[in-house]
Amino acid sequence: EQVKRLPAETKRMMDVGAWYLFDQADCFIGVPTTNSGLYIERESVPLMQLVLHGYVRYTGGSLNMANDMQTDLLRAVEYGCDPQFMLTSASPQMLKNTEYSSLFSTHYTNWLDTIGKTWSRLKPICEQWQGQRMSGHYSPEEGVYVTAYENGLRTIVNYTDAPVTYEGTTVGAKDFGCLSSR
């Protein structure tokens, strides 16, 4: 009820747990980019993202809080997520021995260069996939995933330790690229 009282022009960012507010959200943060981890699940499929993409923007987890930032960045590209970083102005020493000590790697000055470089690489792709529905997701070979969008954009994510070539585009080891309709 409170969200409905906000002025129409107010942008609404919701935590992933607030699905009941789907029709009120402009963006969801923290959308999962992995499966449940059960041993019977061999692959992780971006089903939720296939439903959401093109209707509402979303992020995965905070890249700077990841155990493996490079893999999480690749997952973000594969799943069509906007990049997200969790930042604080408090120094790590101020957070030590507090309920926020888990945020030790979030001081903004430590991340400005990384955020700039990450956004420089992702911006051209993000601009093409915004507002576009996902039209497919497949694996042409082991460790390589392609996500297709209705405008013809296809992102290629290579999780392997060797470069791969897909339809004439070479993607380096543990990297991403795209085939664009532009």
HUWO-V784553 format. One record per residue. N is the residue number from 1. RES is the residue in one letter. PHI is phi in whole degrees, 0 to 359 (999 if undefined). Layout:
n = <N | N>
res = <RES | RES>
phi = <PHI | PHI>
This chain:
n = <1 | 2 | 3 | 4 | 5 | 6 | 7 | 8 | 9 | 10 | 11 | 12 | 13 | 14 | 15 | 16 | 17 | 18 | 19 | 20 | 21 | 22 | 23 | 24 | 25 | 26 | 27 | 28 | 29 | 30 | 31 | 32 | 33 | 34 | 35 | 36 | 37 | 38 | 39 | 40 | 41 | 42 | 43 | 44 | 45 | 46 | 47 | 48 | 49 | 50 | 51 | 52 | 53 | 54 | 55 | 56 | 57 | 58 | 59 | 60 | 61 | 62 | 63 | 64 | 65 | 66 | 67 | 68 | 69 | 70 | 71 | 72 | 73 | 74 | 75 | 76 | 77 | 78 | 79 | 80 | 81 | 82 | 83 | 84 | 85 | 86 | 87 | 88 | 89 | 90 | 91 | 92 | 93 | 94 | 95 | 96 | 97 | 98 | 99 | 100 | 101 | 102 | 103 | 104 | 105 | 106 | 107 | 108 | 109 | 110 | 111 | 112 | 113 | 114 | 115 | 116 | 117 | 118 | 119 | 120 | 121 | 122 | 123 | 124 | 125 | 126 | 127 | 128 | 129 | 130 | 131 | 132 | 133 | 134 | 135 | 136 | 137 | 138 | 139 | 140 | 141 | 142 | 143 | 144 | 145 | 146 | 147 | 148 | 149 | 150 | 151 | 152 | 153 | 154 | 155 | 156 | 157 | 158 | 159 | 160 | 161 | 162 | 163 | 164 | 165 | 166 | 167 | 168 | 169 | 170 | 171 | 172 | 173 | 174 | 175 | 176 | 177 | 178 | 179 | 180 | 181 | 182>
res = <E | Q | V | K | R | L | P | A | E | T | K | R | M | M | D | V | G | A | W | Y | L | F | D | Q | A | D | C | F | I | G | V | P | T | T | N | S | G | L | Y | I | E | R | E | S | V | P | L | M | Q | L | V | L | H | G | Y | V | R | Y | T | G | G | S | L | N | M | A | N | D | M | Q | T | D | L | L | R | A | V | E | Y | G | C | D | P | Q | F | M | L | T | S | A | S | P | Q | M | L | K | N | T | E | Y | S | S | L | F | S | T | H | Y | T | N | W | L | D | T | I | G | K | T | W | S | R | L | K | P | I | C | E | Q | W | Q | G | Q | R | M | S | G | H | Y | S | P | E | E | G | V | Y | V | T | A | Y | E | N | G | L | R | T | I | V | N | Y | T | D | A | P | V | T | Y | E | G | T | T | V | G | A | K | D | F | G | C | L | S | S | R>
phi = <999 | 294 | 298 | 294 | 277 | 292 | 301 | 303 | 281 | 288 | 282 | 237 | 258 | 242 | 288 | 304 | 286 | 263 | 298 | 296 | 256 | 310 | 289 | 255 | 267 | 263 | 202 | 248 | 250 | 79 | 293 | 299 | 237 | 217 | 277 | 285 | 87 | 293 | 298 | 277 | 265 | 282 | 238 | 250 | 244 | 281 | 297 | 300 | 291 | 299 | 283 | 281 | 300 | 96 | 252 | 212 | 283 | 204 | 239 | 270 | 284 | 290 | 298 | 283 | 258 | 283 | 293 | 224 | 300 | 297 | 295 | 294 | 294 | 298 | 298 | 300 | 294 | 301 | 264 | 69 | 273 | 291 | 290 | 221 | 232 | 261 | 234 | 227 | 266 | 283 | 289 | 303 | 296 | 291 | 271 | 300 | 61 | 237 | 292 | 255 | 297 | 290 | 266 | 302 | 256 | 246 | 297 | 302 | 295 | 284 | 244 | 303 | 295 | 297 | 298 | 300 | 293 | 297 | 294 | 301 | 284 | 274 | 307 | 299 | 284 | 301 | 297 | 280 | 268 | 298 | 77 | 255 | 284 | 287 | 247 | 182 | 208 | 207 | 242 | 290 | 201 | 306 | 82 | 236 | 230 | 241 | 244 | 253 | 236 | 297 | 272 | 98 | 297 | 226 | 266 | 240 | 243 | 247 | 271 | 278 | 269 | 226 | 297 | 230 | 242 | 233 | 47 | 84 | 255 | 267 | 242 | 295 | 300 | 49 | 214 | 221 | 206 | 209 | 250 | 246 | 276 | 279>
